[in-house]
Amino acid sequence: MKVITVKNVPAVALVRLFLPSQKCIHTVQKCVGTMLFALCSTASIAQDVETALPETSMMPASSDTSEPAAPESPDSSANNAPQGDEVMSTSQWLARLSNAVRTTNFELSFVQSRAGSETIPFLWRHGILDDGTQVEQLNLQNGPGREQIRVNDVVSVFEPDVSPYSFRSQFVNGPIPSELLYSPENLKTAYEFVSVGRARIAGRPAQQIRIISRDNTRFSYQLWLDEATGMLLKLNMLDVKGGVLEQIQVTSLNVTPEPNEYFSRINNALLPGPMVLTRKQAQEHQWDVGYLPVGMKEVRHDTRRLALTGQVVEYKMFSDGLVDISVYVQRAQDAVGEDMVLRNDLSTFLTLTDGKAQVTVVGEIPLQTANAIATSLKASEDKND
């Protein structure tokens, strides 16, 4: 087996078309050498529009270079700061976070960074209009601009050289895991939340929480929440030794009584209508994964065709809410290429051939976890038994 370690470039960037989840696509930050790309391109999967939606752009967003402003107190008891010696549980802090991102008017600037890689700045806005309409914007502020705009449950996507389109979703897709923001309690099957104590982030008092994999098979996280509003101020992804793999750092936070005036300039009539997506009936696969980390569940399966070779593979995606793992299986006699590992500190691309099948595992997980999943492949039990 060939083992290739890529420094300072996300390994999944080399296999973009293999990855169906938006979270994986956000790791694609720059092009890599032709030779490394060629190692994976023969196994690339045609991009799935429904699950591999690109990042976005509509109009340049104004940069906010001012110091973080003291937010107005939101009109919600869940967002009130602790009084006196009141001690809040991690569940209460997570509930405040979820409530804040759903119900408050805010403008938040943050940067996403990895060691040795370019820092990527984002602008994130949310508002509740007078008629109750929820509006949201996520803007990538480097380069020509990419943008997503959400109006209630319709997200419109704008980016250079691609026709605008819309799809139905309750939130925009960004580098901050949506499950953490909107349904954090769902993560407790896979992760333990531990209160660490108070800290200071971006000049604001914050509460620090550790997010630890219950079976030590995935990376852990550090989370800092603003004491005044419950909003996220900082999120670190840590390797098994505690080193920082990825960091999201808020640089400016403003919570206001009224929505940002940006939303008043959006003309709903000019936004593209949501795509009508037809689901193909999924065929029953002839294999199962015998091992999965605690809290991982199958969220999708289908059959796909390799982009360059035309070969058919069976595909399943598993998720714990923070991490998505993609597994592809094809007959060994149809396989192209030999066993290989392509990885960096954050991402793993593992291909193994054993007996009658070749299995490929892709995800932001340690190599040991990917190997355990790949080697646990087994034939499905008869569904009619």
C-alpha positions as a printed NumPy array, in Angstrom:
array([[  0.   ,   0.   ,   0.   ],
       [  1.185,   3.477,  -0.855],
       [  1.057,   5.932,   2.044],
       [  1.213,   9.584,   1.019],
       [  1.316,  12.305,   3.657],
       [  0.35 ,  15.773,   2.469],
       [  1.425,  18.708,   4.617],
       [ -0.504,  21.963,   4.774],
       [ -3.076,  20.827,   2.202],
       [ -6.29 ,  19.066,   3.248],
       [ -6.131,  15.54 ,   1.889],
       [ -9.762,  15.639,   0.849],
       [ -8.921,  18.535,  -1.45 ],
       [ -7.363,  15.925,  -3.711],
       [-10.591,  13.963,  -3.945],
       [-13.228,  16.711,  -4.025],
       [-15.587,  14.85 ,  -6.302],
       [-15.456,  11.83 ,  -4.011],
       [-17.025,  13.728,  -1.127],
       [-20.782,  14.246,  -0.954],
       [-20.992,  16.462,   2.145],
       [-20.768,  20.264,   2.211],
       [-18.493,  20.139,   5.218],
       [-15.85 ,  18.235,   3.235],
       [-16.118,  20.628,   0.29 ],
       [-15.249,  23.541,   2.569],
       [-11.772,  21.979,   3.026],
       [-10.944,  22.627,  -0.626],
       [ -8.87 ,  25.795,  -0.298],
       [ -6.358,  25.672,  -3.146],
       [ -5.106,  23.573,  -6.033],
       [ -2.421,  20.945,  -5.537],
       [  0.228,  19.476,  -7.789],
       [ -0.881,  17.612, -10.872],
       [  0.855,  14.419,  -9.803],
       [ -0.918,  14.167,  -6.447],
       [ -4.269,  14.979,  -8.014],
       [ -3.768,  12.236, -10.576],
       [ -3.352,   9.666,  -7.82 ],
       [ -6.979,  10.14 ,  -6.842],
       [ -8.693,  11.346,  -9.981],
       [ -9.145,   7.849, -11.381],
       [-11.361,   7.082,  -8.404],
       [-13.316,  10.341,  -8.393],
       [-17.078,  10.246,  -8.057],
       [-19.404,  12.462, -10.099],
       [-20.512,  15.38 ,  -7.944],
       [-23.946,  14.942,  -6.387],
       [-25.888,  18.237,  -6.584],
       [-28.107,  17.494,  -3.634],
       [-25.381,  16.816,  -1.094],
       [-22.299,  18.491,  -2.58 ],
       [-23.481,  22.073,  -2.761],
       [-20.742,  24.633,  -3.379],
       [-19.883,  27.646,  -1.302],
       [-21.49 ,  30.857,  -2.407],
       [-21.376,  34.474,  -3.617],
       [-23.735,  37.265,  -4.601],
       [-22.37 ,  40.704,  -3.838],
       [-19.296,  41.913,  -1.97 ],
       [-20.014,  42.249,   1.738],
       [-18.635,  45.214,   3.564],
       [-15.7  ,  44.365,   5.775],
       [-16.122,  45.027,   9.478],
       [-12.84 ,  46.225,  10.904],
       [-14.293,  47.843,  14.012],
       [-13.744,  46.548,  17.529],
       [-16.397,  44.153,  18.817],
       [-19.377,  46.159,  19.949],
       [-21.166,  45.473,  23.207],
       [-24.366,  43.725,  22.154],
       [-27.83 ,  44.719,  23.17 ],
       [-29.456,  42.26 ,  25.547],
       [-31.585,  39.931,  23.395],
       [-35.243,  39.735,  24.276],
       [-35.049,  36.126,  25.379],
       [-34.575,  34.622,  28.804],
       [-32.434,  31.838,  27.351],
       [-29.849,  34.42 ,  26.302],
       [-29.625,  36.289,  29.585],
       [-26.145,  36.099,  31.115],
       [-25.787,  34.123,  34.371],
       [-26.522,  36.225,  37.426],
       [-24.352,  36.259,  40.527],
       [-23.023,  32.833,  41.433],
       [-25.371,  30.99 ,  39.098],
       [-23.65 ,  28.005,  37.504],
       [-25.011,  26.78 ,  34.174],
       [-24.678,  23.209,  32.942],
       [-23.182,  22.409,  29.553],
       [-26.701,  21.555,  28.347],
       [-27.887,  25.028,  29.325],
       [-24.952,  26.668,  27.55 ],
       [-25.618,  24.639,  24.406],
       [-29.305,  25.584,  24.558],
       [-28.3  ,  29.257,  24.742],
       [-26.093,  28.815,  21.674],
       [-28.894,  27.178,  19.68 ],
       [-31.396,  29.828,  20.757],
       [-29.011,  32.668,  19.907],
       [-28.352,  31.561,  16.327],
       [-32.078,  31.018,  15.713],
       [-33.673,  34.048,  17.334],
       [-31.272,  37.014,  17.471],
       [-30.232,  39.678,  14.995],
       [-26.464,  39.479,  14.7  ],
       [-23.466,  40.181,  12.49 ],
       [-20.453,  38.002,  13.153],
       [-17.034,  37.953,  11.459],
       [-14.799,  34.909,  11.911],
       [-11.714,  33.316,  10.396],
       [-11.015,  29.657,   9.695],
       [ -7.359,  28.621,   9.944],
       [ -5.094,  25.597,   9.858],
       [ -1.385,  25.421,  10.552],
       [  0.586,  26.375,   7.448],
       [ -2.532,  27.216,   5.435],
       [ -4.131,  30.478,   4.405],
       [ -6.555,  32.009,   6.909],
       [-10.057,  32.261,   5.429],
       [-12.363,  35.095,   6.57 ],
       [-16.174,  34.845,   6.659],
       [-19.013,  37.237,   7.396],
       [-22.166,  35.693,   8.916],
       [-25.418,  37.593,   9.441],
       [-28.824,  36.557,  10.762],
       [-32.044,  38.465,  11.255],
       [-35.74 ,  38.2  ,  12.068],
       [-37.826,  40.578,   9.961],
       [-40.965,  42.345,  11.197],
       [-43.224,  39.739,   9.594],
       [-41.305,  36.879,  11.243],
       [-39.291,  35.933,   8.167],
       [-35.888,  34.464,   9.028],
       [-33.   ,  35.697,   6.889],
       [-29.362,  34.639,   6.917],
       [-26.195,  35.376,   4.958],
       [-22.795,  33.684,   4.847],
       [-20.127,  35.43 ,   2.784],
       [-16.596,  34.255,   2.019],
       [-14.618,  37.485,   2.009],
       [-11.457,  36.455,   0.164],
       [-11.188,  36.278,  -3.614],
       [-14.065,  37.123,  -5.964],
       [-16.656,  36.377,  -3.298],
       [-18.95 ,  33.466,  -2.543],
       [-22.266,  33.825,  -0.786],
       [-25.302,  32.003,   0.537],
       [-28.543,  33.794,   1.367],
       [-31.328,  32.048,   3.275],
       [-34.928,  33.275,   3.386],
       [-36.866,  30.98 ,   5.734],
       [-36.219,  27.477,   4.366],
       [-34.781,  28.414,   0.952],
       [-31.027,  28.901,   0.554],
       [-29.812,  30.693,  -2.587],
       [-26.258,  30.105,  -3.747],
       [-24.154,  32.611,  -5.682],
       [-20.572,  32.113,  -6.849],
       [-18.426,  33.232,  -9.788],
       [-18.864,  31.451, -13.122],
       [-21.79 ,  29.339, -11.872],
       [-25.463,  30.05 , -12.461],
       [-27.253,  30.942,  -9.209],
       [-29.505,  28.249,  -7.768],
       [-31.544,  27.576,  -4.635],
       [-32.362,  24.555,  -2.498],
       [-34.416,  23.92 ,   0.621],
       [-32.624,  23.973,   3.967],
       [-33.165,  25.397,   7.442],
       [-29.61 ,  26.771,   7.579],
       [-26.696,  27.772,   5.361],
       [-23.771,  25.38 ,   4.935],
       [-20.552,  26.725,   6.427],
       [-17.404,  25.643,   8.245],
       [-19.176,  25.599,  11.638],
       [-21.023,  22.258,  12.014],
       [-24.759,  22.909,  11.757],
       [-25.602,  20.176,  14.27 ],
       [-23.505,  21.973,  16.892],
       [-25.309,  25.243,  16.204],
       [-28.888,  24.045,  15.867],
       [-29.22 ,  20.618,  17.548],
       [-26.293,  20.264,  19.977],
       [-28.142,  17.817,  22.23 ],
       [-28.075,  15.283,  19.376],
       [-24.288,  15.084,  19.707],
       [-24.31 ,  13.691,  23.228],
       [-24.535,  10.077,  22.072],
       [-21.124,  10.381,  20.423],
       [-19.47 ,  13.093,  22.523],
       [-19.138,  14.109,  26.152],
       [-19.406,  17.831,  26.954],
       [-17.224,  18.976,  29.856],
       [-17.306,  22.454,  31.375],
       [-13.789,  23.896,  31.698],
       [-14.476,  27.355,  33.104],
       [-14.31 ,  31.002,  32.15 ],
       [-11.923,  32.535,  29.631],
       [-11.601,  35.686,  27.51 ],
       [-11.999,  35.52 ,  23.729],
       [-11.941,  38.542,  21.366],
       [-12.081,  40.789,  24.396],
       [-15.269,  39.161,  25.722],
       [-15.889,  36.938,  28.78 ],
       [-16.56 ,  33.401,  27.59 ],
       [-17.392,  29.926,  28.857],
       [-15.118,  27.106,  27.676],
       [-16.464,  23.603,  26.989],
       [-14.543,  20.478,  25.929],
       [-16.206,  18.133,  23.417],
       [-14.647,  14.673,  23.754],
       [-15.273,  11.561,  21.669],
       [-16.785,   8.958,  23.982],
       [-14.732,   6.117,  22.49 ],
       [-11.597,   8.118,  21.569],
       [-11.936,   7.234,  17.873],
       [-12.421,  10.797,  16.585],
       [-10.888,  14.19 ,  17.092],
       [-12.035,  16.284,  20.042],
       [-13.005,  19.966,  20.214],
       [-12.746,  23.04 ,  22.387],
       [-15.707,  25.422,  22.34 ],
       [-15.937,  28.967,  23.753],
       [-19.347,  30.652,  24.121],
       [-19.951,  34.342,  24.776],
       [-21.294,  34.847,  28.307],
       [-23.453,  37.828,  27.329],
       [-25.219,  36.339,  24.296],
       [-24.471,  32.589,  24.177],
       [-22.922,  32.996,  20.707],
       [-19.939,  30.967,  19.564],
       [-16.64 ,  32.846,  19.875],
       [-14.076,  30.138,  19.137],
       [-13.944,  26.478,  18.085],
       [-10.798,  24.325,  17.987],
       [-10.527,  20.834,  16.519],
       [ -7.859,  18.831,  18.374],
       [ -5.915,  15.721,  17.418],
       [ -5.612,  12.726,  19.748],
       [ -2.613,  14.366,  21.434],
       [ -4.371,  17.691,  21.99 ],
       [ -2.734,  19.623,  19.152],
       [ -4.877,  22.13 ,  17.245],
       [ -5.817,  20.884,  13.763],
       [ -8.291,  23.589,  12.82 ],
       [ -9.493,  26.781,  14.47 ],
       [-12.505,  29.015,  13.967],
       [-12.011,  32.382,  15.702],
       [-14.596,  35.149,  15.923],
       [-13.076,  38.582,  15.335],
       [-16.202,  40.739,  15.62 ],
       [-19.664,  40.202,  17.097],
       [-22.579,  42.62 ,  17.076],
       [-26.028,  41.693,  18.395],
       [-28.635,  44.364,  17.609],
       [-32.341,  45.003,  18.221],
       [-33.07 ,  45.207,  14.482],
       [-31.85 ,  43.12 ,  11.513],
       [-28.868,  44.422,   9.568],
       [-29.917,  46.824,   6.793],
       [-28.291,  44.46 ,   4.297],
       [-31.398,  42.269,   4.429],
       [-33.64 ,  45.156,   3.341],
       [-31.803,  45.169,  -0.01 ],
       [-32.647,  41.551,  -0.836],
       [-35.317,  41.237,  -3.522],
       [-36.938,  37.837,  -3.072],
       [-38.399,  38.009,  -6.578],
       [-34.892,  38.013,  -8.055],
       [-33.688,  34.96 ,  -6.108],
       [-33.728,  31.676,  -8.047],
       [-36.502,  29.257,  -7.186],
       [-35.594,  26.099,  -5.251],
       [-34.535,  23.124,  -7.323],
       [-36.905,  20.188,  -7.572],
       [-34.807,  17.146,  -6.757],
       [-36.067,  13.669,  -7.43 ],
       [-34.734,  10.889,  -5.28 ],
       [-33.863,   7.68 ,  -7.009],
       [-34.955,   4.591,  -5.176],
       [-31.919,   3.307,  -3.34 ],
       [-30.941,  -0.236,  -4.162],
       [-30.237,  -2.636,  -1.345],
       [-26.5  ,  -2.996,  -0.905],
       [-24.854,  -6.353,  -0.503],
       [-22.531,  -5.211,   2.27 ],
       [-22.549,  -3.66 ,   5.719],
       [-19.936,  -1.987,   7.888],
       [-19.326,  -4.08 ,  10.988],
       [-17.626,  -1.324,  12.981],
       [-18.55 ,   2.322,  13.479],
       [-17.516,   4.798,  16.188],
       [-20.065,   5.349,  18.965],
       [-22.906,   7.6  ,  17.83 ],
       [-22.241,   7.173,  14.086],
       [-25.357,   6.462,  12.044],
       [-26.02 ,   5.797,   8.386],
       [-27.591,   8.927,   6.9  ],
       [-27.552,   8.036,   3.218],
       [-26.836,   5.266,   0.746],
       [-27.052,   4.976,  -3.003],
       [-25.251,   3.691,  -6.077],
       [-22.949,   5.956,  -8.089],
       [-20.854,   5.871, -11.234],
       [-17.17 ,   6.775, -11.287],
       [-16.639,  10.011, -13.216],
       [-13.648,   8.936, -15.297],
       [-14.014,   5.168, -15.585],
       [-17.789,   4.772, -15.704],
       [-17.622,   1.981, -13.129],
       [-20.425,   1.571, -10.607],
       [-19.78 ,   1.781,  -6.852],
       [-22.032,   1.449,  -3.835],
       [-21.904,   4.372,  -1.428],
       [-22.899,   5.016,   2.185],
       [-22.424,   8.091,   4.337],
       [-22.28 ,   7.917,   8.124],
       [-22.403,  10.875,  10.513],
       [-22.33 ,  11.693,  14.213],
       [-23.362,  15.31 ,  13.612],
       [-19.831,  16.726,  13.718],
       [-18.035,  14.292,  11.4  ],
       [-19.149,  12.728,   8.102],
       [-17.551,   9.498,   6.88 ],
       [-18.013,   8.315,   3.28 ],
       [-17.584,   4.642,   2.367],
       [-17.422,   3.395,  -1.245],
       [-17.433,  -0.279,  -2.262],
       [-16.939,  -1.931,  -5.644],
       [-16.061,  -5.396,  -6.89 ],
       [-12.354,  -6.137,  -6.658],
       [-12.171,  -7.164, -10.314],
       [-13.541,  -3.741, -11.319],
       [-11.181,  -1.744,  -9.118],
       [ -8.78 ,   0.784, -10.611],
       [ -5.479,   1.359,  -8.81 ],
       [ -3.894,  -0.316,  -5.824],
       [ -4.349,   0.033,  -2.072],
       [ -3.405,   3.512,  -0.909],
       [ -3.521,   5.927,   2.   ],
       [ -3.586,   9.649,   1.322],
       [ -3.729,  11.742,   4.457],
       [ -2.648,  14.754,   6.43 ],
       [ -3.185,  15.593,  10.089],
       [ -6.89 ,  16.244,   9.577],
       [ -8.217,  14.088,   6.723],
       [ -7.831,  10.479,   5.625],
       [ -8.41 ,   8.806,   2.241],
       [ -7.955,   5.032,   2.59 ],
       [ -8.428,   2.36 ,  -0.099],
       [ -8.146,  -1.369,   0.688],
       [ -8.817,  -4.435,  -1.438],
       [ -9.733,  -7.614,   0.397],
       [-11.27 , -10.701,  -1.137],
       [-14.087,  -9.767,  -3.503],
       [-14.342,  -6.028,  -2.799],
       [-12.376,  -2.802,  -2.794],
       [-13.434,  -0.355,  -0.075],
       [-12.569,   3.349,   0.179],
       [-13.088,   5.36 ,   3.377],
       [-12.922,   9.182,   3.323],
       [-13.33 ,  11.543,   6.262],
       [-11.815,  13.854,   8.86 ],
       [-10.884,  10.996,  11.169],
       [ -7.648,   9.373,  12.382],
       [ -6.128,   6.734,  10.123],
       [ -6.703,   4.03 ,  12.748],
       [-10.44 ,   4.714,  12.724],
       [-10.632,   4.657,   8.908],
       [ -8.741,   1.35 ,   8.865],
       [-11.063,  -0.184,  11.467],
       [-14.093,   0.77 ,   9.371],
       [-12.577,  -0.488,   6.107],
       [-11.53 ,  -3.854,   7.538],
       [-14.948,  -4.445,   9.147],
       [-16.744,  -4.778,   5.808],
       [-19.016,  -7.814,   5.705],
       [-21.729,  -9.291,   3.503],
       [-25.26 ,  -8.141,   4.27 ],
       [-27.58 , -10.512,   6.015],
       [-30.496, -11.749,   3.94 ],
       [-33.211,  -9.082,   4.272],
       [-35.901, -11.743,   3.875],
       [-34.786, -13.826,   6.822]])
